[in-house]
Amino acid sequence: MIFSGKSLIWTVGGAVIGFVFYSLLKMIGLSVLGIIFLALFALVGFIIGTCKMPMIDSIKICRQTAGENLDDVIRRGIKFKLKKNRIYVYAKEEINNDNK
């Protein structure tokens, strides 16, 4: 696993979210727990920016998105939710002309 630009951005984003928890927990005297949260969120950000979606046959979303980057899958999911979960399917109908 090599730090690419995308994985670095996701790691920093996760660390910023973790820093919010760290600062809140530091105020109440739990700075060690805050550092753990900071490292955990940075690790999750790195994984999102680096890894690809695995192929797991028993899980439908994994079958449909196998091999794609995790951040692309998350981005598409967010866009889908913002559009109020509307799926438009345009199907062609076959016209059966049986002249008997």
Secondary structure as GFF3:
##gff-version 3
##sequence-region A 1 100
A	DSSP	alpha_helix	5	27	.	.	.	ID=ss1
A	DSSP	alpha_helix	31	50	.	.	.	ID=ss2
A	DSSP	alpha_helix	60	64	.	.	.	ID=ss3
A	DSSP	alpha_helix	70	82	.	.	.	ID=ss4
###
